[in-house]
């Protein structure tokens, strides 16, 4: 009887494992879809630093309902198909239709000076704008911040890498409905 129960338990466990594996290897198309009346925006925030694990970076996004802060920190990574993963974070945002502006990036990185650790703050204006309509799924690019004594922020199209990260996260495997629309230069209320 014990052998029969053990065999039955093993069979159930193997069946469960097979179902989990099937769910993860399903060939069913899975698209990103914007919630009713909203748009979905995909972007990544990445950084370069001598010690990327000691860095913290935030992007301030302004839209019709005010500002939101998107933050990446120690341990966050964007997976890369052609080399090492990149320090950073992928964001999927469900936004109200309208005009948005990448206001600025702020953050910090760690240095060693004369045997003493020191945190270096960074604040860089951006000002790029983009607009989204209800039902759209839009990739607006990668914001990359170089954290060093001459800090620089840039916005670029890293869709190949960022879509790879999206697929590897099992969030989506069908990407044909994602529009690539990089932000355009805009003006800032506080100058640049």
Backbone bond lengths (Angstrom), bond angles and torsions (degrees), N, CA, C in turn:
res aa  C-N    CA-C-N  psi(-1)  N-CA   C-N-CA  omega(-1)  CA-C   N-CA-C  phi
1 X - - - 1.441 - - 1.525 111.18 -
2 X 1.378 116.03 -44.57 1.460 119.46 178.75 1.519 110.78 -60.93
3 X 1.336 117.26 -39.38 1.458 121.36 179.83 1.520 110.25 -64.14
4 X 1.326 116.78 -40.91 1.452 121.56 178.81 1.524 110.78 -63.66
5 X 1.340 117.18 -44.84 1.468 120.98 178.78 1.526 111.41 -65.10
6 X 1.329 117.11 -40.92 1.466 120.67 178.54 1.524 110.02 -63.59
7 X 1.329 116.57 -42.61 1.464 120.60 178.28 1.514 111.77 -63.59
8 X 1.347 116.68 -41.05 1.459 121.47 177.96 1.528 110.44 -64.50
9 X 1.339 116.63 -42.42 1.470 120.88 178.25 1.515 111.53 -62.16
10 X 1.339 116.87 -42.79 1.460 121.28 178.72 1.525 110.61 -63.46
11 X 1.324 117.02 -42.31 1.463 120.76 179.32 1.526 110.92 -62.25
12 X 1.336 117.07 -42.90 1.467 120.34 178.20 1.525 111.42 -64.59
13 X 1.327 117.21 -41.04 1.465 120.86 179.29 1.524 110.68 -63.15
14 X 1.334 117.13 -43.80 1.463 120.33 179.50 1.521 111.18 -65.84
15 X 1.325 117.42 -37.97 1.460 120.75 176.89 1.523 110.12 -62.73
16 X 1.327 116.78 -42.66 1.468 120.81 178.37 1.513 111.66 -62.39
17 X 1.340 117.36 -42.78 1.467 121.24 178.37 1.522 110.62 -62.17
18 X 1.327 116.55 -41.34 1.462 120.03 179.99 1.521 110.93 -63.75
19 X 1.338 117.53 -38.37 1.461 120.45 179.16 1.519 111.45 -67.63
20 X 1.337 117.59 -39.39 1.459 120.47 177.52 1.520 109.74 -64.06
21 X 1.339 116.98 -44.95 1.455 120.57 179.47 1.523 110.28 -61.85
22 X 1.337 117.79 -41.49 1.453 121.51 179.70 1.524 110.56 -62.51
23 X 1.321 117.52 -39.98 1.466 120.51 179.32 1.519 110.63 -62.97
24 X 1.346 118.02 -36.42 1.464 121.00 -178.08 1.521 112.59 -81.14
25 X 1.329 117.87 -22.23 1.456 120.07 -178.76 1.521 111.57 -109.59
26 X 1.304 116.90 18.83 1.457 121.20 -179.13 1.522 110.51 -62.32
27 X 1.314 115.99 140.16 1.460 121.08 177.78 1.520 112.08 -91.78
28 X 1.315 116.93 6.12 1.461 120.35 178.75 1.525 109.72 -65.08
29 X 1.340 117.88 130.36 1.467 119.57 177.71 1.530 110.71 -63.50
30 X 1.309 115.38 137.40 1.458 121.24 179.36 1.527 107.52 -131.03
31 X 1.328 116.51 107.66 1.466 122.05 -178.45 1.517 110.77 -101.45
32 X 1.328 114.80 154.64 1.461 119.72 167.48 1.518 106.75 -74.91
33 X 1.296 116.97 134.66 1.456 120.81 177.46 1.510 108.84 -131.54
34 X 1.328 115.13 133.87 1.462 120.15 178.67 1.525 109.17 -74.45
35 X 1.330 117.67 139.70 1.465 120.16 174.40 1.533 110.25 -61.72
36 X 1.302 116.75 156.44 1.468 121.41 -179.26 1.524 110.73 -52.38
37 X 1.330 115.98 130.17 1.459 121.71 177.09 1.515 114.98 77.20
38 X 1.336 117.96 5.12 1.460 121.22 -178.93 1.525 110.74 -127.84
39 X 1.330 115.25 173.54 1.461 122.92 172.77 1.524 107.45 -118.95
40 X 1.323 116.39 153.07 1.460 120.96 174.45 1.520 108.04 -110.70
41 X 1.330 115.89 128.80 1.462 122.30 -178.82 1.525 108.60 -117.77
42 X 1.319 114.94 132.13 1.459 123.05 176.46 1.518 107.92 -110.53
43 X 1.332 116.73 129.71 1.464 121.40 173.26 1.512 108.88 -151.32
44 X 1.329 115.45 159.44 1.455 119.95 174.94 1.520 109.32 -122.79
45 X 1.315 114.65 149.07 1.459 123.49 175.86 1.525 105.90 -121.08
46 X 1.332 116.82 115.76 1.460 121.14 -178.19 1.524 109.74 -126.88
47 X 1.333 115.28 164.92 1.462 118.77 179.04 1.516 110.73 -148.82
48 X 1.335 113.91 155.59 1.458 123.24 173.62 1.516 106.51 -117.84
49 X 1.305 116.96 131.76 1.462 121.48 177.45 1.519 108.11 -154.36
50 X 1.334 115.96 155.16 1.464 119.97 177.67 1.529 110.05 -57.10
51 X 1.313 116.62 -40.39 1.464 123.03 176.68 1.531 107.91 -124.29
52 X 1.343 118.32 81.11 1.465 120.34 -174.30 1.522 114.34 -59.31
53 X 1.338 117.08 -24.34 1.463 119.29 179.79 1.522 112.47 -72.00
54 X 1.318 117.21 -16.29 1.465 120.94 178.57 1.523 111.95 -99.13
55 X 1.329 117.73 10.52 1.464 121.54 -176.48 1.526 111.07 -100.04
56 X 1.312 114.00 154.73 1.465 122.04 174.68 1.522 105.90 -142.79
57 X 1.340 116.79 130.80 1.459 121.19 -176.97 1.520 109.16 -135.74
58 X 1.333 115.81 138.40 1.467 121.46 176.17 1.519 109.39 -129.17
59 X 1.319 115.31 144.30 1.458 123.49 175.61 1.516 107.13 -114.69
60 X 1.329 116.66 130.95 1.460 121.00 178.08 1.524 108.06 -100.27
61 X 1.337 115.88 121.62 1.457 124.22 -179.53 1.516 108.29 -112.16
62 X 1.329 116.43 124.85 1.469 121.06 178.94 1.523 108.99 -108.65
63 X 1.339 115.47 135.42 1.454 120.54 179.93 1.510 111.35 -144.12
64 X 1.333 117.16 -167.61 1.464 121.92 -177.15 1.529 114.29 -57.06
65 X 1.322 117.87 -25.54 1.466 120.82 -178.26 1.522 112.76 -111.97
66 X 1.330 117.06 27.65 1.457 120.28 177.08 1.516 112.94 102.32
67 X 1.322 115.04 -158.73 1.460 121.42 -176.05 1.524 111.43 -104.95
68 X 1.328 114.36 148.73 1.456 120.17 169.26 1.522 108.09 -132.85
69 X 1.311 115.24 148.28 1.456 121.83 -177.18 1.526 108.65 -109.28
70 X 1.332 115.73 123.95 1.461 122.70 178.93 1.523 107.26 -105.94
71 X 1.318 117.87 121.04 1.464 121.25 -171.31 1.521 112.49 -121.28
72 X 1.318 114.83 135.85 1.454 122.83 171.52 1.517 108.33 -118.76
73 X 1.323 116.31 144.06 1.469 118.90 -177.02 1.518 110.51 -148.92
74 X 1.300 115.03 -174.00 1.460 123.09 -177.39 1.528 111.62 -44.74
75 X 1.328 115.25 129.52 1.459 120.60 177.07 1.516 114.52 93.62
76 X 1.325 118.85 -18.07 1.463 120.99 178.01 1.528 109.13 -73.43
77 X 1.336 116.40 139.03 1.462 121.11 179.26 1.517 110.73 -143.95
78 X 1.325 114.87 147.07 1.458 122.63 169.77 1.525 105.32 -106.72
79 X 1.333 116.20 123.13 1.462 120.66 -178.07 1.524 110.41 -70.57
80 X 1.324 115.27 141.68 1.460 121.86 -178.06 1.523 109.70 -122.08
81 X 1.346 118.02 134.80 1.463 119.48 -179.55 1.524 112.91 -76.84
82 X 1.326 117.61 -21.46 1.467 121.25 -172.41 1.516 112.71 -121.07
83 X 1.280 117.41 53.59 1.455 118.63 179.40 1.502 110.61 139.58
84 X 1.324 115.13 -163.67 1.462 118.14 -176.94 1.528 111.99 -69.16
85 X 1.318 115.58 154.51 1.460 120.28 174.02 1.520 108.78 -63.55
86 X 1.331 115.74 158.92 1.459 122.20 -175.14 1.528 108.74 -110.72
87 X 1.345 118.12 135.57 1.464 118.54 174.42 1.528 109.24 -60.47
88 X 1.312 117.23 124.84 1.459 120.53 -178.96 1.509 111.95 162.44
89 X 1.321 114.25 -173.16 1.459 119.96 -176.75 1.524 109.78 -146.34
90 X 1.340 115.40 140.39 1.467 122.14 175.44 1.518 108.09 -95.92
91 X 1.327 115.82 136.43 1.459 121.08 178.87 1.520 109.79 -120.38
92 X 1.330 116.22 136.04 1.460 124.08 169.73 1.518 105.80 -116.45
93 X 1.327 116.43 113.96 1.460 121.28 -174.64 1.516 110.22 -115.46
94 X 1.311 117.47 130.16 1.458 121.96 171.23 1.522 106.40 -94.23
95 X 1.345 115.45 113.93 1.456 121.20 -171.90 1.520 111.91 -119.63
96 X 1.324 114.58 151.33 1.459 121.76 171.58 1.526 107.71 -66.83
97 X 1.330 119.24 139.48 1.463 119.68 176.93 1.531 110.64 -56.21
98 X 1.317 115.72 144.65 1.459 120.27 178.50 1.510 112.14 148.92
99 X 1.328 114.30 -164.98 1.469 122.48 -177.73 1.533 109.14 -98.91
100 X 1.328 115.14 137.15 1.459 122.04 -179.50 1.522 109.67 -128.24
101 X 1.332 115.08 154.52 1.457 120.12 178.19 1.528 109.97 -134.49
102 X 1.342 114.91 130.94 1.457 121.10 171.00 1.525 104.87 -78.93
103 X 1.324 117.39 101.70 1.465 121.64 -171.16 1.527 112.82 -73.29
104 X 1.319 116.63 -62.01 1.464 120.76 -178.20 1.520 110.05 -161.79
105 X 1.322 114.37 165.62 1.459 120.50 171.22 1.521 107.58 -113.57
106 X 1.307 114.00 147.37 1.461 120.33 177.04 1.514 107.02 -140.55
107 X 1.287 115.83 154.78 1.451 118.01 179.66 1.505 111.83 173.43
108 X 1.320 114.38 -162.61 1.460 119.56 -179.30 1.520 109.50 -157.19
109 X 1.308 114.23 159.42 1.454 122.00 175.53 1.514 107.57 -143.76
110 X 1.309 115.69 162.21 1.462 121.30 -171.91 1.528 110.49 -107.42
111 X 1.336 116.37 136.76 1.460 121.20 175.48 1.523 109.58 -127.71
112 X 1.294 114.52 161.48 1.467 121.67 173.41 1.520 106.83 -114.64
113 X 1.318 116.84 120.00 1.461 121.48 178.46 1.520 108.78 -127.54
114 X 1.327 116.15 117.49 1.456 119.93 179.10 1.514 113.47 59.14
115 X 1.331 116.15 34.43 1.454 120.25 179.84 1.515 114.68 80.68
116 X 1.332 116.81 3.49 1.470 120.51 179.69 1.522 109.57 -116.21
117 X 1.315 115.60 134.66 1.453 120.81 176.76 1.520 110.93 -75.97
118 X 1.323 114.80 144.06 1.459 119.74 -179.38 1.528 109.37 -145.23
119 X 1.312 116.72 138.94 1.458 121.61 176.71 1.521 108.95 -94.11
120 X 1.331 115.93 127.53 1.464 122.13 179.94 1.529 108.46 -103.08
121 X 1.334 118.47 118.48 1.463 120.15 178.19 1.535 111.29 -81.32
122 X 1.329 115.39 152.97 1.465 122.13 178.71 1.522 108.41 -135.97
123 X 1.334 116.43 136.76 1.467 122.75 172.63 1.515 106.65 -142.62
124 X 1.333 117.11 119.63 1.462 121.66 -177.14 1.525 110.24 -132.78
125 X 1.343 117.95 126.61 1.460 120.41 177.47 1.529 111.05 -73.20
126 X 1.318 116.63 149.32 1.464 122.13 175.47 1.530 109.82 -117.83
127 X 1.323 116.81 -76.59 1.460 121.20 177.21 1.514 116.27 90.66
128 X 1.332 120.06 -2.64 1.462 120.99 -179.63 1.528 111.06 -68.89
129 X 1.335 115.67 145.02 1.463 121.07 -177.97 1.531 111.04 -122.80
130 X 1.318 114.77 154.83 1.459 121.98 172.60 1.518 107.94 -150.92
131 X 1.322 115.63 158.60 1.466 121.70 177.56 1.516 109.02 -125.50
132 X 1.323 115.29 148.11 1.459 120.94 177.38 1.524 109.56 -134.38
133 X 1.331 115.22 149.76 1.462 122.14 177.84 1.529 108.88 -114.30
134 X 1.308 115.66 160.65 1.464 121.17 179.30 1.527 110.19 -56.84
135 X 1.321 115.78 136.93 1.453 122.05 177.49 1.518 114.80 88.30
136 X 1.326 117.84 -11.88 1.463 120.34 -178.59 1.528 111.41 -79.36
137 X 1.333 114.91 147.81 1.459 122.79 169.78 1.527 104.68 -120.76
138 X 1.340 116.61 115.08 1.465 121.42 -169.33 1.526 110.94 -129.19
139 X 1.336 115.25 133.19 1.467 121.74 171.05 1.524 106.60 -96.59
140 X 1.338 116.69 120.31 1.467 120.35 -177.88 1.528 112.42 -104.83
141 X 1.311 118.02 8.87 1.452 120.42 171.09 1.512 115.32 107.00
142 X 1.321 112.45 -170.38 1.458 123.54 -179.53 1.519 108.67 -114.98
143 X 1.324 116.39 128.72 1.462 121.62 171.44 1.520 105.69 -99.24
144 X 1.334 116.17 116.37 1.459 120.99 -179.47 1.516 109.22 -113.44
145 X 1.323 116.16 136.24 1.460 121.99 -179.46 1.525 108.78 -120.35
146 X 1.334 115.86 123.98 1.464 121.46 173.26 1.517 106.92 -89.33
147 X 1.314 116.01 113.65 1.462 121.77 -178.25 1.524 109.32 -98.77
148 X 1.317 115.06 97.21 1.454 121.07 175.82 1.524 107.54 -156.11
149 X 1.322 117.33 -164.57 1.460 119.15 -176.33 1.527 112.74 -75.38
150 X 1.327 117.57 -4.59 1.460 122.90 173.15 1.533 107.23 -131.27
151 X 1.346 118.04 68.54 1.467 120.93 -172.35 1.529 112.46 -65.67
152 X 1.329 114.70 144.10 1.461 122.41 -179.63 1.522 107.90 -141.88
153 X 1.334 115.92 142.65 1.468 121.33 173.27 1.520 108.16 -119.86
154 X 1.327 116.24 140.61 1.460 120.38 178.80 1.521 109.53 -141.96
155 X 1.328 114.98 154.86 1.462 122.03 176.27 1.522 106.74 -116.52
156 X 1.343 116.83 127.97 1.459 120.13 -178.39 1.523 110.78 -145.64
157 X 1.319 114.67 167.33 1.455 122.17 178.70 1.529 108.78 -88.77
158 X 1.301 116.59 106.77 1.464 123.20 175.79 1.533 108.72 -118.58
159 X 1.343 115.51 37.98 1.463 120.99 -173.97 1.524 112.36 -56.81
160 X 1.323 118.72 -40.24 1.463 120.37 -179.66 1.516 111.69 -56.59
161 X 1.315 116.38 -50.29 1.466 120.97 179.83 1.525 111.24 -68.72
162 X 1.332 116.41 -45.05 1.462 120.19 -174.70 1.526 112.20 -69.54
163 X 1.339 117.60 -34.95 1.462 120.28 175.81 1.533 109.94 -69.73
164 X 1.322 117.12 -35.99 1.467 120.93 175.53 1.530 109.73 -59.25
165 X 1.338 116.42 -46.14 1.465 120.54 178.77 1.528 110.45 -60.66
166 X 1.318 116.86 -40.37 1.465 121.65 179.09 1.530 110.75 -62.19
167 X 1.331 117.07 -46.89 1.465 121.32 -179.92 1.528 110.66 -65.65
168 X 1.327 117.58 -41.97 1.465 120.73 -179.26 1.525 112.06 -65.91
169 X 1.326 117.32 -24.12 1.468 120.53 177.66 1.525 111.68 -80.27
170 X 1.338 115.86 -4.74 1.464 123.09 -178.95 1.528 112.62 65.73
171 X 1.337 116.04 20.17 1.460 120.45 176.67 1.519 110.28 -76.65
172 X 1.337 116.97 -36.02 1.463 122.13 179.66 1.519 108.38 -155.47
173 X 1.342 116.01 150.64 1.461 120.14 173.93 1.525 111.39 -129.87
174 X 1.308 117.07 -2.48 1.467 123.63 177.42 1.529 106.20 -120.15
175 X 1.330 117.13 113.69 1.464 121.42 -170.07 1.523 113.78 -111.77
176 X 1.326 117.96 5.94 1.465 120.81 -172.59 1.524 114.04 -63.84
177 X 1.318 118.37 -21.07 1.467 119.96 -178.62 1.529 112.91 -90.82
178 X 1.333 117.97 0.01 1.467 120.31 -179.59 1.523 109.11 -86.25
179 X 1.328 116.08 120.50 1.461 121.73 176.32 1.522 108.89 -87.30
180 X 1.327 117.36 136.26 1.463 121.43 174.33 1.520 106.65 -95.45
181 X 1.331 115.52 117.10 1.465 120.81 -176.60 1.529 108.67 -142.95
182 X 1.322 116.01 93.37 1.460 119.71 -178.94 1.523 110.41 -70.38
183 X 1.331 116.90 147.36 1.464 120.75 179.03 1.528 111.23 -64.78
184 X 1.325 114.59 155.64 1.466 122.14 178.19 1.521 109.58 -104.81
185 X 1.329 115.98 155.84 1.468 120.34 178.51 1.520 109.64 -60.73
186 X 1.311 116.41 140.54 1.459 122.55 178.18 1.512 109.29 -138.97
187 X 1.307 116.01 -177.38 1.465 119.67 179.02 1.525 109.06 -104.71
188 X 1.298 114.94 155.69 1.457 121.23 -179.49 1.518 110.01 -113.15
189 X 1.323 118.09 145.78 1.458 120.63 -179.82 1.524 113.19 -68.53
190 X 1.331 118.05 -16.91 1.459 121.20 -177.45 1.517 112.70 -114.66
191 X 1.321 118.06 14.65 1.464 121.18 179.87 1.508 111.30 77.11
192 X 1.313 115.60 179.84 1.471 118.83 -179.39 1.503 111.07 -129.20
